[in-house]
């Protein structure tokens, strides 16, 4: 049974990380809007060479919103049961 217990624990850890990541991205939408990153966030920031501001915005908005759509289709219940 030790492997099974590890497996369940690993799934729960990843479910929690997924839940937190989606919620964190959604909260970053407010910062993006408040600080007008759509026009003020530079491409290729010092610690992120090769990353365009539009690519960041796509994750913060399009991808995060798509994940919310998936959660709203019943998957939020699946994840929440393991938190």
Secondary structure, DSSP 4 states (H G I P E B T S, - for coil): -HHHHHHHHHHHHHHHHHHHHHHHHHHHHHHHHHTTHHHHPPSS-TTSTT--HHHHHIIIIIIHHHHHHHIIIIIHHHHHTT-
